[in-house]
Amino acid sequence: MLRLLKLAWRDLWRNRRRSILTMGAIVFALLIITMAHSIQNGTYDAMEEVAVRVFMGDVQVHRDGYYDERTFSYSLETDEKDWPTIMDSHDWVDRWTTRISGFGLISSDSSSVGGMIVGIDPSREYDVSTFPTRPVEGERLSPDDDRRVLLGRTLALNLDVAVGDTVVVLTQGYRNAMGADLYVVKGLLRTGNPDVDRSMMIMTLHDAQFLFSMDGRFTELVIRTEDFRKAGDFARDLQGDLNEGAYEVMAWPELMPEIQQARALDDVGNGIFYIFLLLMVGFEIFNTTMMSVMERVREFGVMMSIGMKPRIATALVAVELIIKVILAALIGLALSAALIAYFRANPIPLSQELRDMYETFGFTVEGFSFSNQPRIFIQPLIWIGCIALAALVYPMARINRFSPIDALRRFK
């Protein structure tokens, strides 16, 4: 084996210009794919975190059937489970809160609009989500607020109300009880989601329980986890602790499937680009390997005529390619890791327009996000390795079919 390595290294040095071209193509492909993969995943992770943390939360617990029906008959009772103990028993639970979500008719002196009414516990909600934390006008809710609400900015425009004005809410609550009350607008919100901005009213949980006749009840328990990417695993873990027939535990990919669909669609487009780039690298590897074989037909013929078996020749060619791939992979990964580390510490600045867009979601970002997850580096290595193996198949088959006599006659 040592002699084989020495021969392979000698041949690589003898054909160093061609070897450098092959290694350069591999380094370039690894660098491009790794950097593109890093910024794609980093950007999507940041966007997903923003979308999840704005309102939906990482994991939600409902009464079984609530997600489909959205009625108060599927509400939960505060004392039906020891919710604080259950949450504390899971290390992955970072923060949690309870909400009431319902619908009603919101009216002012000039108009009436149907809207979504959300009751929150301000003492807990602000650690779980961002949607009620940054009103563009007025102030956010406090736990002791009584009959004070936040309105989506577009909803307020449609109602022709401002901070300090009064609105009337008429709704149908638990067990068809009618609810009606007056509320003072304490602040206006702009979440960046047009549907939310034109329909959402936020009040304290105790006001919502009174309005909907839901004393001691809530519709959903919202959890913020230590890592939103593992929300699916966390949801299954929590589901095992609860009665599966009575509760549904849903992670954010189930609650917002459109985000996953958008990412999958983008992955398809990027995958086409990666395939095109890898095919180019594959052709370069195949070309240099095949040229190396054809230029050494006479050499292999002489060596076979004195007793060298074809498998030794094929092993020599394979070792040469493996050395080139390993060296190129080490160089490409080192460059990629250095660049990603640099850009993570010094993000590429965003334009002011993009910064403003992110801030509407309650998320401050100064530049593009780069991911350094292990799969960012492992996947391109696997792809390059598969391409290199595929490029070896035909040259190795040609070597195995070599006839020493024909080789010597052809290149006499």
C-alpha positions in Angstrom: 0.0 0.0 0.0 2.9 2.4 0.8 4.4 1.7 -2.6 1.1 2.4 -4.2 0.9 5.8 -2.4 4.4 6.7 -3.5 3.6 5.9 -7.1 0.3 7.8 -7.0 2.1 10.8 -5.5 4.8 10.7 -8.1 2.3 10.6 -10.9 0.4 13.5 -9.3 3.5 15.6 -9.2 4.4 14.7 -12.7 1.0 15.8 -13.9 0.7 18.6 -11.4 -0.9 21.1 -13.8 -3.8 18.8 -14.5 -4.0 17.9 -10.9 -4.2 21.5 -9.8 -7.0 22.1 -12.3 -9.0 19.2 -11.0 -8.4 20.2 -7.3 -9.3 23.8 -8.2 -12.6 22.8 -9.6 -13.4 20.8 -6.5 -12.4 23.6 -4.2 -14.4 26.1 -6.2 -17.5 23.8 -6.1 -17.2 23.2 -2.4 -16.7 26.8 -1.7 -19.7 28.0 -3.8 -22.1 25.2 -2.6 -21.1 25.6 1.1 -21.4 29.4 1.1 -24.7 29.3 -0.8 -26.0 26.6 1.5 -24.9 28.5 4.5 -26.6 31.8 3.6 -29.7 30.0 2.4 -30.2 28.1 5.6 -29.1 31.0 7.8 -31.6 33.3 6.1 -34.4 30.8 6.2 -33.7 30.0 9.9 -33.8 33.7 10.7 -37.0 34.2 8.7 -38.6 31.2 10.3 -37.7 32.3 13.8 -39.2 35.7 13.1 -42.4 34.1 11.7 -42.7 31.6 14.6 -41.9 34.1 17.4 -44.2 36.8 16.1 -47.4 35.1 17.0 -47.7 31.3 16.6 -45.0 30.1 19.0 -42.8 27.0 18.7 -45.4 24.6 20.1 -49.1 24.9 20.9 -51.3 22.7 23.1 -55.1 22.6 22.4 -58.1 20.5 23.2 -58.2 17.7 20.5 -60.3 19.1 17.6 -59.8 22.8 18.4 -57.4 23.5 15.5 -60.0 22.3 13.0 -63.2 23.7 14.6 -61.9 26.9 16.4 -64.8 27.0 18.8 -64.9 27.6 22.6 -66.4 24.2 23.1 -62.9 22.9 22.7 -61.4 25.2 25.3 -59.1 24.0 28.1 -59.6 24.5 31.9 -56.9 26.1 33.9 -57.2 23.5 36.7 -57.8 20.4 34.6 -54.0 19.8 34.5 -51.1 21.1 36.6 -49.8 23.0 33.7 -46.9 24.8 35.5 -45.6 21.4 36.7 -45.9 19.8 33.3 -44.0 22.7 31.7 -41.3 22.7 34.4 -40.8 18.9 33.9 -39.5 19.5 30.3 -36.0 21.1 30.1 -36.7 22.3 26.5 -39.5 24.6 27.6 -38.1 28.1 27.7 -41.3 30.1 28.3 -45.0 29.5 28.0 -48.3 31.3 28.2 -52.0 30.8 27.8 -54.3 32.7 25.4 -57.9 33.0 24.3 -58.6 33.4 20.6 -62.0 34.3 19.4 -63.9 36.5 16.9 -66.3 39.3 17.2 -67.8 42.5 15.8 -65.7 45.6 16.6 -67.5 48.9 16.2 -66.8 52.6 16.4 -68.9 55.7 15.8 -68.3 55.5 12.1 -68.1 51.8 11.1 -68.1 48.1 12.2 -65.6 45.4 11.3 -65.3 41.7 12.1 -62.0 40.9 13.8 -60.0 38.4 15.7 -59.9 39.0 19.4 -56.9 37.6 21.3 -56.6 37.6 25.1 -53.1 37.5 26.4 -51.3 37.4 29.8 -48.9 40.3 29.5 -46.7 39.0 32.3 -46.0 35.9 30.2 -46.8 36.8 26.6 -43.9 39.2 26.1 -41.4 36.5 26.8 -43.0 34.1 24.2 -44.0 36.3 21.2 -43.3 39.7 19.8 -46.6 40.7 18.2 -48.0 42.7 21.2 -44.7 44.1 22.4 -43.9 47.0 20.0 -46.9 49.3 19.3 -46.2 51.9 16.7 -48.5 54.3 18.6 -49.5 54.4 22.2 -48.3 51.8 24.8 -48.4 48.1 25.2 -50.7 46.3 27.6 -49.8 45.8 31.2 -51.2 43.0 33.5 -53.4 45.4 35.5 -55.1 47.0 32.4 -58.9 47.0 32.5 -60.9 47.2 29.3 -57.9 48.5 27.4 -56.9 47.1 24.0 -54.4 47.2 21.2 -55.6 47.3 17.6 -54.0 46.5 14.3 -53.1 49.7 12.6 -55.1 48.9 9.5 -58.1 47.9 11.6 -57.9 51.2 13.4 -57.8 53.1 10.1 -60.9 51.2 8.9 -62.7 52.0 12.2 -61.4 55.6 12.1 -60.2 55.5 15.6 -56.9 56.5 17.3 -55.2 56.0 20.7 -57.6 57.0 23.4 -60.8 56.4 21.5 -63.4 53.9 22.5 -64.6 50.8 20.6 -67.5 48.5 21.2 -67.2 44.7 20.9 -70.1 42.3 20.4 -69.5 38.6 20.3 -70.7 35.1 21.1 -68.9 33.4 23.9 -68.7 30.0 25.6 -71.9 28.0 25.4 -73.4 30.7 23.1 -73.4 33.3 25.8 -73.5 36.8 24.3 -70.7 39.2 25.2 -70.5 43.0 24.8 -68.3 45.7 26.3 -66.6 49.0 25.7 -62.8 49.2 25.4 -60.3 52.1 25.2 -57.7 51.9 22.5 -54.3 51.9 24.3 -52.1 51.4 21.3 -51.8 50.5 17.6 -49.8 47.6 16.2 -48.0 47.0 12.9 -46.9 43.4 12.7 -46.0 43.4 9.0 -48.7 40.8 8.3 -51.6 42.5 6.4 -54.2 40.0 7.6 -53.2 40.5 11.2 -53.0 44.3 11.0 -56.5 44.7 9.6 -58.2 42.3 11.9 -56.6 41.8 15.3 -57.6 43.2 18.6 -55.5 42.3 21.7 -56.8 42.6 25.3 -55.7 41.1 28.6 -56.6 37.5 29.4 -58.9 38.4 32.3 -60.8 40.9 30.0 -61.1 38.1 27.3 -62.4 35.6 29.9 -65.1 38.0 31.0 -66.1 39.0 27.4 -66.3 35.4 26.2 -67.8 34.0 29.5 -64.6 31.9 29.8 -63.7 32.3 33.5 -60.9 29.8 34.3 -60.6 28.7 30.7 -58.3 29.3 27.7 -58.1 28.1 24.1 -54.4 27.5 23.6 -51.2 27.1 25.6 -48.2 28.5 23.6 -44.7 27.4 24.3 -41.3 28.9 23.4 -38.6 26.3 23.3 -34.9 26.3 23.5 -34.5 25.5 19.8 -37.5 26.1 17.5 -35.8 23.8 14.8 -36.5 20.9 17.1 -40.1 21.8 17.8 -41.4 18.6 16.1 -39.4 16.4 18.5 -40.5 18.5 21.5 -44.1 18.3 20.5 -44.0 14.5 20.3 -42.3 14.4 23.7 -45.0 16.5 25.3 -47.8 14.6 23.5 -46.5 11.5 25.3 -47.1 13.1 28.7 -50.6 14.1 27.9 -53.7 12.1 27.2 -53.4 11.7 23.4 -57.2 11.4 23.0 -57.9 14.7 24.8 -55.2 17.0 23.6 -53.4 17.9 20.4 -49.8 19.1 20.6 -48.7 20.9 17.4 -45.3 22.2 16.3 -45.0 25.3 14.2 -44.5 23.4 10.9 -48.0 22.0 11.3 -49.4 25.4 12.3 -47.7 27.2 9.4 -47.2 24.7 6.6 -46.9 27.5 4.0 -43.4 28.4 5.4 -42.2 24.9 4.9 -43.7 24.8 1.4 -41.9 28.0 0.5 -38.6 26.7 1.8 -39.1 23.4 -0.1 -39.8 25.3 -3.3 -36.7 27.4 -2.9 -34.7 24.2 -2.1 -35.8 22.8 -5.5 -34.4 25.9 -7.4 -31.2 25.8 -5.4 -30.9 22.0 -6.0 -31.0 22.5 -9.7 -28.1 25.0 -9.5 -26.1 22.6 -7.3 -26.7 19.7 -9.7 -25.5 21.9 -12.6 -22.4 22.9 -10.7 -21.7 19.3 -9.6 -22.1 18.0 -13.1 -19.4 20.5 -14.3 -17.1 19.3 -11.6 -17.9 15.7 -12.4 -17.0 16.2 -16.1 -13.7 17.9 -15.0 -12.9 14.9 -12.8 -13.8 12.4 -15.5 -11.8 14.3 -18.1 -8.6 14.5 -16.1 -8.9 10.9 -14.9 -9.6 9.6 -18.4 -6.7 11.7 -19.9 -4.4 10.3 -17.2 -5.4 6.8 -18.1 -5.1 7.3 -21.9 -1.7 9.0 -21.7 -0.4 6.0 -19.7 -1.7 3.2 -21.8 1.9 2.2 -22.9 3.1 2.5 -19.3 0.3 0.3 -18.1 1.0 -2.1 -21.0 4.7 -2.5 -20.1 3.8 -3.0 -16.4 1.2 -5.6 -17.2 3.6 -7.4 -19.5 6.0 -7.9 -16.6 3.3 -9.2 -14.3 1.3 -6.3 -12.9 -2.3 -7.2 -12.5 -5.0 -4.8 -13.9 -6.5 -4.3 -10.4 -3.2 -2.8 -9.3 -3.4 -0.3 -12.2 -7.0 0.6 -11.3 -6.1 1.0 -7.7 -3.3 3.4 -8.6 -5.7 5.6 -10.6 -8.2 5.4 -7.8 -5.6 6.4 -5.2 -4.5 9.3 -7.3 -8.1 10.6 -7.5 -8.7 10.0 -3.8 -5.6 12.0 -2.9 -6.8 14.9 -5.1 -10.3 14.9 -3.7 -9.0 14.8 -0.1 -6.6 17.6 -0.6 -9.2 19.7 -2.4 -11.8 18.9 0.2 -9.5 20.0 3.1 -8.6 23.3 1.3 -12.3 23.9 0.3 -13.6 23.2 3.8 -10.9 25.4 5.4 -11.7 28.3 3.2 -15.5 27.8 3.6 -15.2 27.6 7.4 -13.0 30.7 7.6 -15.4 32.7 5.4 -18.5 31.6 7.2 -16.9 32.4 10.6 -15.9 35.8 9.3 -19.4 36.6 7.9 -21.1 35.4 11.1 -18.9 37.8 13.0 -19.2 40.5 10.4 -22.6 40.1 8.6 -23.1 41.5 5.1 -25.0 44.8 5.8 -28.6 45.0 4.6 -30.1 48.0 2.9 -32.3 50.3 5.0 -35.4 49.0 3.3 -34.7 45.4 4.3 -33.9 46.5 7.8 -37.2 48.3 8.1 -39.0 45.2 6.8 -37.4 43.0 9.5 -38.2 45.5 12.2 -41.9 45.4 11.4 -41.7 41.8 12.6 -40.1 42.9 15.8 -36.7 41.5 14.7 -33.6 43.6 14.5 -31.0 42.4 12.0 -28.0 44.2 10.6 -27.0 41.8 7.9 -27.5 38.4 6.1 -27.4 35.4 8.4 -25.0 32.6 7.8 -25.5 29.1 9.2 -22.6 26.9 10.5 -24.5 23.7 11.1 -22.5 20.6 10.4 -24.7 19.5 7.5 -23.7 22.7 5.7 -20.2 21.1 5.3 -21.1 17.4 5.3 -23.6 17.4 2.4 -21.3 19.0 -0.2 -18.6 16.5 0.8 -20.9 13.6 0.2 -22.0 15.0 -3.1 -18.4 15.5 -4.3 -17.5 12.0 -3.1 -20.3 10.5 -5.1 -19.4 12.5 -8.2 -15.8 11.4 -7.9 -16.8 7.7 -7.6 -19.0 8.0 -10.6 -16.2 9.5 -12.6 -14.0 6.5 -11.8 -16.3 3.9 -13.2 -15.5 4.1 -16.9 -11.7 4.7 -16.6 -11.4 1.7 -14.3 -13.4 -0.4 -16.7 -11.0 0.7 -19.6 -8.0 -0.3 -17.5 -9.4 -3.7 -16.7 -9.9 -4.3 -20.5 -6.3 -3.4 -21.3 -4.3 -5.9 -23.4 -0.6 -5.5 -22.9 0.1 -6.5 -26.5 -2.5 -4.1 -28.0 -1.2 -1.3 -25.8 2.4 -1.8 -26.9 1.4 -2.0 -30.5 -0.8 1.0 -30.4 1.8 3.2 -28.9 4.9 1.7 -30.4 
